[in-house]
Amino acid sequence: MLILTEQLVKLPDPLLIETLSFVDVKDYEWIAGFVLDEKTKKKLYQVCIRNGGQIAYEFYVD
């Protein structure tokens, strides 16, 4: 659910994901996820989700 299928196929398998989550004063739930290279820990992809829906993403690799 964090990463859309068409984005997932561009990333390594298995994934190393770090996540942050919080609920703001308006009761919006926010999740940020970062896919990292397993060996170098370099950021490959970032996703931002609000209330269960992806609102932004960014690839850091081709």
VOTI-679745 format. One record per residue (C-alpha): residue in three letters; x, y, z. Coordinates in steps of 0.001 Angstrom, whole numbers, padded with zeros to 6 digits, always signed. Layout:
N
ALAXYZ...
% end
This chain:
62
MET+000000+000000+000000LEU+002881+002409+000557ILE+004292+002085-002966LEU+002202+001852-006135THR+002804-001247-008298GLU+004141+000725-011260GLN+006688+002365-008939LEU+007519-000846-007085VAL+008789-002635-010219LYS+011562-000004-010526LEU+012924-000751-007042PRO+015113-003591-005706ASP+013666-006775-004224PRO+013710-007063-001244LEU+013164-003490-000096LEU+014804-001755+002838ILE+012287+000890+003949GLU+012531+003446+006744THR+009253+005091+007715LEU+008037+007990+009825SER+004452+008489+010862PHE+002514+011043+012864VAL-000942+012541+013291ASP-001194+016326+013126VAL-003535+018664+015017LYS-006223+018250+012316ASP-006118+014450+012815TYR-004438+013894+009431GLU-002262+010795+009438TRP+001060+011320+007644ILE+003517+008614+006606ALA+006856+009207+004902GLY+008737+006218+003533PHE+012305+006029+002264VAL+013616+003081+000252LEU+017344+002681+000828ASP+020038+000719-000969GLU+020714-002277+001265LYS+024516-001987+001046THR+025200+001748+000794LYS+022078+003040+002599LYS+021744+005595-000236LYS+018182+006895-000690LEU+016570+005393-003824TYR+012953+006490-003453GLN+010740+008584-001190VAL+006965+008534-000733CYS+004590+010767+001238ILE+001141+009532+002248ARG-001677+011463+003905ASN-004708+009656+005327GLY-003907+006486+003396GLY-003416+008095-000028GLN-000118+008753-001769ILE+000294+012493-002328ALA+003908+012654-003538TYR+006862+010477-004470GLU+010374+010906-005837PHE+012886+008510-007419TYR+016568+009155-006791VAL+017767+006552-009321ASP+017149+006004-013036
% end
